[in-house]
Amino acid sequence: MTTEHPEPAPSKPTAPQSQPGSKRRPIPRSIPTRRPTPPTTRPPTVRSNVLTLSADALEQRLQSLATPGLADLGGLATLAAVAEPLSQSVYADRLVRALAGEGEPLSDQAVAIIERILAQNPHPFVVAATAQAVLDTPLGAQQQRLLQRRLLQRATVRDTPAACLMASECLAGGFLLADLPGASRPAALAALDEITADDDPILIRRAALLAGLAWLWGRSSDLEDLLLRLSQNDEAGEQALFELALIALDRALAADSSAAMLLGLEVAARKFSAAADAGPELVEAAALSQVLLATTKFCSASQDGLEPMLAQAVDAAATRRRELDRQALRSWLRPRLDVETAWWSLASSLKGLSLQLAQPSWLRAVPVLEQIARLRRAMVPLASPGGDVLRRSITDTLALSFLRQEGLRSHLTAWRDDISTSEADRSEASVLLEAIAELGSVRSAPEEGSAAPSTAQEQHLAGLISLSAPLSFTGALERAYVAMDGAVDGHVDYVGELRNDVGVLITYLTLFLGHCLDMTPTMAKGGFEFLFANGGAKPLEEELQRACWHFLRLQAHGFPHHQIIRELNDVGGGRADIAIVRPQHRLVIEVKRELVDASREGISKYLGQTAAYELTGPRIGFLVVLDLVSQRGWPLTLEDNCWVEQVQTPRDAVPRMVCVWRIPGARRTPSAITTPIQ
């Protein structure tokens, strides 16, 4: 994404954006936000067989074109001839996007222009945007290493406040490029290790944040030692303390017993409290401290002071959600959008605990603990492919944890004990609980070559185990969420707590779609057979309904189990396939299968029924359709399978919105798909 450069005011510099872990106070620096005064000597003019462009003319083109092509700038030879003045431009990062079209990999001449920008541009945020652009630029391995080395070399210049701000961006850029095949993680770690507690506060905070992210690469104790050293700074040590608390939380959530997990959570709570004391503006540290203390107290079955403690934790989680700002940070180093729904889900699941104060227990607290684990993954603020890798590393660690086993047991117990559960389903839940007890543990990964589940019961249990696995919110999922959130934004009902709940449901139904698209035929056995062609009868609507219901109960912990209901009667004159019944409102999910026309136009025939369930509730509904016809030979991407429709007649005062997810079913395996005729 190319950084946008607004036209600066003539006399007042633009205030710097806040960075992760930085305190909100003026930072001494000298960063011009407009082009430097033109030199007294005449800028070079380049004669081309296409264009004759001076440096000033190219500067004007860069300013007017957000994404210029190489031809727009007169070609590579033109840029190389005026590289010196252009490398100083406040729009210099746009050159990298233009150069990306020069060839694959880039020529040494093109790389030299990028290197000059990274080494000489005086604007920290231009250097940051250039490093981000390099991530998506076709480069050879040696070129990648060269550009990373240039950034890390510049990060060693820290003799003034302005130089320290530049060094912090160069450190972040060097860290970002470390994920490229030709770059070096050890080099990035060595550069971080050079930062001391005596350095500038903004540099200490940035180094602490990056060290916390780097810890996820290999759980290095050396990085913990670095964080301990940086935490000694009285003015800026709070970010290092916060990263150490996150490390303690990671270890607690991966524990192999309830006793070890609770002990680890208490340690993490104390560390978050220390970070909040050192930096009162770290609202998330204070929130997590209160959440962990309240949850561990609930798990201990102690009611002494529990109710006010839970109320404080709910308020802290909800407050942190409101304070998130999507626009405050670099586009690749920022809070991801799933953090918003994660904080709200945590606040909501804590409210669920407050309804069970008469029966505090470990098992009832498991959904809250699982939501804390999801929040931890969402808090990795690296919005790049490398960030997805780090989030998966957390997911993989938790996948075999004790918590995952208990999460499945909690779901099955709640299903069995719910008064609305049918006798057949209650019997099924009891059998599955007995199967878990007989297995002793569902945490161990299957050994290579081990026999696949054979009986229907074994397959169902294996399917639920797979369904309970933590899921990562990838870039594609985020883009889909943003598109659907934007389509509903502005609706009169999309406000307050309803907006939060709708956001959570959009998040998890999009995750459900992604789970269906990723699942293999082997893992589909035991609840998701409808996804693949098996030569038998057409899958039923009920199969998709049950899979979606189990998914929401195992994943969407913002909604307590008893609020996620199948076959709810008396809704808009009918019966809802799945409903989320909240104290203030009700959200309805209509489930359909389509055998004839699953295009957007074909699916539109179901919008009326879905909108009819909105008669006495929010005018925002949800439709999940099993497509058994249009994607069997060529499945579409996640972003092509979810969208928002609007239904309104002249007599409707307000339009009714329907969020749609289309699930490709009865499809072939990737090895059986042929290239379509275009």
N, C-alpha and C positions, 0 to 999 in steps of 0.2 A: 504494500500500500504506500503510495507516495504521500509524503507529508505535505499538507496544504500550508502555504505561506501567505497569511493575510497581509494586506498593504499596511505597513507600519505608520504610526503617527509621526509627524515630522519632528517632534521635539521630545517625546516621552517614550522611553524604551518599554517594550512589553515585559510584564512580570513573568518570571520563570514559572513553569508548571511544577506542581508538587510531585516529588518522586516517592517511590515506595520506601517507607520507613523514615521519611524526612519530616522534621517538625515544620509546622506552618509558620515560618517567620522569615523576614527578608534575609536573603543570602548575599553577602558581599560578592560582587562579581562585576565583570565588565564584558558584556555580551551585546554587541550591536545587533539590532534587529532590522537594520536597513543596509543597503549596499554602502560599502566604504566610499568616501569621497574619491571621485575619479582621479587618477594620477595626472600630474601636469604634463607628462609626455603623452603623445598621441597614441591611443590604443592600436594594436596591430589590426590590419585589415587583410583578410584572406581572399584571394581570387580563386574561384572555383568555376568549373565548366557549367555549374548549375546556379550557384549563388555567389554574391560577393558580400561577405558579412564581417562586420567589425565585432570586437568583444562586446561593445555596448548593444549592438543589434542582437547578438546572441543572448545577452542578458535579458533583453526585452522579450525575446521569444520564450525563454525559460519561464519568465514571469507570467506570460499570457497563456501558456500551454501547460496544463497540469500533468499530462502524460505525453510529452513530445516524442516523436519518432526520430531516428537518426537522420532521415532525409529532411525533416523539418529544421534541423540544425546545420545543414550543409554538408553532412558526411563526416567520417572519422578524421580525414585530413584537416578539415576546417577546425574541428574541436582540438586536435593535437596542436595546431599552430597557436591557439589562444588559450591553451590549458592553464597557463600561469594566472591570468586575471580571473578566468571562470572558476578556478578551484577555490577562490575566495568568496564566491557568490553565496548569498543566502538561499539561492535556488539550486545549488550545485548538486544536491541529491537527485534531482530530476535527470541529470546527465546519465546517471547509472542506469535508469530505466531505458533511456534512449540507446545507450551502448549495448544493452542486453540483446538488441536486435541485430548486432553487428555480425554475429556468428557463434558457433559452438565448438570448442570453447572460445572465449574472447581472445583476440590477438594481444600480444604483449603491449602494443601501442595503446589499446583501449584500457588494459589493466593499469598501465602507467598513469593514465588520467585519473582513474579511481584511487590509486595509491596516493596521488598528489592531493586529492580532496581529503582523504583520511588523515594525511600528515600535516596539511597546512590550513585547512578551512578553520576560521576563527570562531565559528558558531557551534557550540556543543550539540544543539539539537539537530543541526544539519548533519554533523558527523554521525549522530545516532541514527538518523533516517538513512544515511548512506550505508551504514553497516547492515541495517535491516534489508535494504535493497540488494546488497551483495548476497544475502542468503538465498535469493531466488535468481541469481545471475549465473549463466553457464560458465563455469571456471574450471580449469585444470587443477589437479591436486597441489602443485607447486604454487600456483597463483592464489589459491585459497590460503595456504600457509603464509605467503608473503603478506597478504592484506591483514591477516590476524596479527602477524608479527609487528606490522606497522602500527596498529592500534595499541598493542601492549607496550611498545616502545614509547609511544606518546603518553601513555598512562603513567610513566615514570617521572614526568615533569609536574611537580606539585609545589612550586615555590610561591604561588599567589592564590588567593581565593578563586579567581577566575580560572587559573590553571587546574585547580582541584576539581572544579565543576567539570571542566573538559576531561580530566583524568577519569572521573566517575563514569562519564559516557563512554570513554574508550575502553575502560574495564568491562562495562556491560556489553559493548560491541564485540570485544575479544571473546567474552564468554559465549555470546550468541553464535559466533562463527565456529566455536569449538565443536559444534555438532556436524560440521562439514567433514567429508571423508579425508580431505587433505590437511585439515587444521589439527590443532593439538589441544587436548584437554589438560595434559600436564603443564603446558605453557600457561594456560589460563589460571590453573591452580597456583603455579609459582608466582604469577603476578599478584594474585590475591594475598598470598602469604607475605608479600612485601609491605602490605598496609599495617600500620601500627596504631596503637591507642593514642598516639600523639599527633596523628594526622588530622586534617580538616574534618569537621563533623559530617559534612555531606558525603565525603569520601568514605568515612567509616560506616555510615549507614548503608551506602550502596554496596560496599564490600561485604558487609554482614548479610545483606539480602542475597547476594550472589553466592556467598559461601553456604548459606542454607540450601539454596537450590543445588549447588554442586555436591552437597552431602548425599543427595539422592542418587548421584551417579554410582557411588560405591560404598556409602556409609563409612567414610574415612574418619578415623579418630583424630587425624591431623587437622581436619577442618573444624572439629569440635574444639580443639586446642586454640585454633585461630579465633573462633567465636568467643571463647573465654577471655582471650587477650583483648579483643575489641570491646568486650562488655565492661572493661575497666575504665573506659572513658566516661567521665561524669556527665558530659553534655550530650553524647550521642550513643551511649552504650545500650539504649533500650532495644534497638533493632537486633543486636546480637543476642540479647537475653530472650527476645521473642523467638528467634530462630532456634535457640537451644530448647525452648519450651516445645516448639513443634517437633523437634527430634525426640524429645521425651514422650510426646503424644504418639508419634509413630511407633515407638517401641511398645508402649502400653497396648495399643490397638492390635498389635501382632502377637500378643502374649498367648500362651498355650493353656491357660486356666483362668477361671474367674477371679481367683485370689490374686494371681500375678497381675491381671489386667486392672483390677481395682487399685492395687498398690501403685502401679505405674500411673494410673490416672490421677491419683492424689499427688504424686511427684510432679506431674505435668501441670496440675492446677497451681501448685506453689510457684513453679517457674513462670507461668503466665502472670500470676499476681506480682512477682518481682519485676517483670517487664512493664506491667501497667504502672507500678509505683515509680519506676525510672522514667517512664514516658507517659504521662496522663492522657496525651492525645492518642495513644494506641488503644482505641476503643475495643478493637477485636481481642486484645489480650485480656482486658478486664472482663469482657463478655465470656470468653472461653474459660477463664478462671471460675466465674460464677456457675457456668453451665456444668463444668466437671465436678465441682464441689457438690452441687445439688444432686447430680446424677449418682455419684458415689454414695451419698447419704441415703438416697432412695434405695439403692441396691443393698445397703446394709440393713434394710427393714426397720430403720429408726425413724420415728415420727417427730422426734424432738426438734422443733424449729424448722421442719421440712417445708411446710406450706409457704412461709414468707421467703425462704431460700429459693424455692421453685418460681415464685412470682418474680423475684429479682432476676433470675436467670432468663425467664421468658422475656422480660422487658429489655434486658441487655442484648439478647439475640435479635429482637425486633428492631431495636435502635440501631444496631450495627448494619442491618439490612438497609435502613433508610439513609444511612450516611454514605453508602457506596456511590461513587461517581464514575460513570463509564468513560468520561472524556478526560480524566485528570492525568493520564500517563501515556507513555509511548504505546503505539498500537500493538507492539509485541511484548511489552512489559507492563502489564496492567491487571486489575482484577478481571477475571473472566466472568461472563454474564451468568454462568451457572452458580457463581458465588451468591448472587442475589437470591435465587430460589433456594439455595442450600441453607442460607441463614434463616429465611422465612420457614422452611421446612423444619429446622431445628426448633425454632420458637413454637411452632405448631405442635410438634411431637412432645415438647416439654409440657404444653398445655394438656396433652393427653395424659401425662403422668399425674398432673394435679387433680385429674378426675378419679384417680385410683389411690388416693392417699390412705384409704382404709386398708389397702392390701399392697404395701410396698414390697418389692421383691426384685431379684436379679432378672428373672425372665421377662417381667413386664417392662423393665428398663432397656432391654436389648434393642428395640427399634430406635430409641434415642441414641444409644451408643453407635448403632450402624449409621445413623444420620451424621453423627460427629465424624465418623470415618469418611463419609461422602464429602462433608465440608472440608476435611483436611485435604482431600485430593483436589477439590475445586480451588483451594487457596494457593496452589502453585501458579504464580502470576505470569507464566511464560506462555504467551499466546502464539506459539510457533510449533512446527513439527517436533522440535526438541522438547518443548513443554509437554506435548502429548506423550512422549517417551517417558518423561519423569512421572507423569500422572499414572501411566501404566505400571511403572515400577512400584508405586504405592499400592495399586490395585493388585498386582501379583503377590505382594507381601501379605495383603489381607485375605487373599483368596483361600489360603490354607490355614487361616487363623481360627482360633477357638470361637471368635465372635461370629463367624459365618455359620458355623454349625448351630450355635444358639439362635441365630436369626431364623433359620429354617424351623427349628423346634418351636420358637415363639409363634411363628405364623401358623403352623399346624395345630398347636394347642388352642390358639384363639379361634381358628376355624372349627375345630371340634366342639368347643364350649359355647360357641355363638348360638343363641336360641333360634335364630333364623335359619341355621344350617339344616338341610334335609337329613333324614336318617341315612340315606345312601352316602351322602358326602361325609357325615359324621363317622360312619363306619370306615370309609376310605382314609380319613385323616387319622383315625386310631391305628389302622393297620400301618400307615406310613410312620407314625411315631414309634410303633414297636420295631419297625425295620431299622430306624435310626438307632434305637437302643441296642439292637442286636449287632449292628455294625460297630458300635462303640465310638466311631468317629467318622464323619464325612469329610474330614479335612485332607486326608492323604490323596495325592494325585494318583490316578491309575498308572500302574506300571506298564511299560512298553510291552506290547504283545499280550496283555491281559485280556481275558474274554470279555466281550461286550455284554451288557445286561440282557438277559434272555427272557425272563418272565415279564408280564405286563406291569406287575408291582415294582420290579427292579428298574424297569424302564421309566416308570412314572417318578420314582424316587430320584433316579439319575437326572431326569429332566428338571425336577424342582431344585436339585443341587446346582445344576447349571444356571437355572433362572435366578438363584439367589446370589450368584457371583457379582461382585461389584462391577459397575460399568463406568467407562470413562466418557466424559463430555468432550468430544473431539471438535476440531475446527468446523467440519461439515455439519455436525449437530448444532453448533453455535450459530452458524449462518442460517440454518433452517429455523431455529428458535427466533432469531432476530427478525426474519421475514414474517413469521406468524404473529409475533408480538407487535410488529409495526402495523400489520393489517388490522388488528383489533384495537390498537391504540386510538384513543379519541372517542370510542364508544361510551355512551353515557353510563353504562353499567361497569365499565372497566376501571374501577377506582377502589381505593381502600383495601380492605381485607379480601374482597372478591378478586381484585387484580392480582394479589399475591397468590391466591389459590388457583386461579386460572393459569398463572405463570408456571406454577408447580406442575399442573396437569399437562400443559403443553410440553414442558420439559420431559416428563416421564413417558408420555405417549410417543414423543419423538425418539426417545431412547428405546422404547418398545419396537418401533419401526426399524431402528438401526440394528437391534438385537435380531429381529427376524431376517434382515438382509444378510447378516454375518453368519448366521447359524448353518452348520453343516448337516447333511442328511443323518449322520450318526447321532449327533446331539439332538436332532429334532424328534427322535423316538421318545415317547413318554409325554406327549402333550403338544408337540408342534409338527406332527406329521402332515398337517394341511399345507405346509410350505413347499413340499416336493411331490412331484408326480409319482404315484406308486402303482398305477394301472388299475386300481380298484374304483370304488364308488367315489363320487365327488365329495370333498370335505364339507362338513356341515358348518353352519353359522355358529352353532354352540361350541365347536372346537376352538374357534377364534375367541369367543366370549370367555371361555374358561381360562385360556392362556393369558389373555389380557388381564383378567381379574387376579389370577395368581401373581402376575408380574407386578401389578400395582401394590398388592399386599406385601410383596417381598422387597420392593424397591422404593416406593413412594412413601417414605416414613413421615412426611409432613402430614399425612392423613392417618389417624389411628385406625387400626384394623377394623374396629366395629363400624367405622364410618364409610367403608368401601363395601357396597352391597350389590349382590346380583339379584336380578329379577325383582325389582322394587315395584310394588303395585301402587295404583292410584297416583300416577304422575301424568298430568295433562290429559286425563281420561284414559290412560293406557298403562302399560307396564314397561319400566325402563330396564334395558339389558344390564347396565352397570350404572350405579349412582354413587356419588360422593355426597353424603348427607352431613353437612356442617351445621353448627348451631345457628348460624345466621342465614344460610342459603343452601341450595342444592345444585350440584352439577351433574348433568346426565350425559352418558355415553351411549349412543346407539350403535349397534354392531350389525353389519350386513354382509352378505356374500353376493358376488355378481358373476353370472354365467354367460352373459350375452355381450354387454357393452360396458367396459370398465374405464372408458375415457372420462375426462372431467364432465363432459356433457352427459354421458350415460349415467354417471353417478349422481348427477344433479336431481334425479327423480327421488332420491332419498332425503333431500334437503327438507322437504315439507314435513315428513314425519319427525325428523330430528328437531326442527324448529317448533313443532307442535308441543314438544315436551317443555318448552320455555314459557308456557302460558302463565304459570304462577311463580316463576323463579327468574333468575338472571337471563337476559336475552342473549346469552352466549352458550352455544351447545357444541357437542363433540360427536363426530361420526368416524367410525373405523370400518373400512370396507375390505373384505377379502376378495382380491382380484384373481379369479380363476380362469381368465380368458386372454388378457391382453399382454401379459408379461411372461408367458411360459417359455418363450424362446429368446427373449431379450429383456431382462429386468431393467427397470429405470433406476436412476440414482435416488438416494434419500431425499435430496432437495426437490426432485421431480415428483415425489410421492406424498407430499404434504403441502397444504395450502389452506386459505380461508375463503369461504363464500359468504355472500350477504343475501338475505331473503327479506323483501319488503313489498307490500302492496300499497296502493294509494290510501288504504284505510289504516295502515300501521303508522302510528306516530313515531316509532323508533324502529330502525332496521334490526332484524335478528341475525346474529352472526353464527356461522357454523364452521368450526375448525375440522378439517378433513385429513385423515391419514389413510392411504391406500396400501394394503399389505399384499405384495406379490405372492400368490400361492400356486401350488401344483406346478412349480417351475422345474427346469432341468438343472443339473449340476453344471458348474462352470466348464468342465471338460467336454460337456455335450453341446455347448452353445457354439453356433457358427457365426461368422461375421455377417451382419445383415446387408442386404442389397440396398445401396443408397440411391 
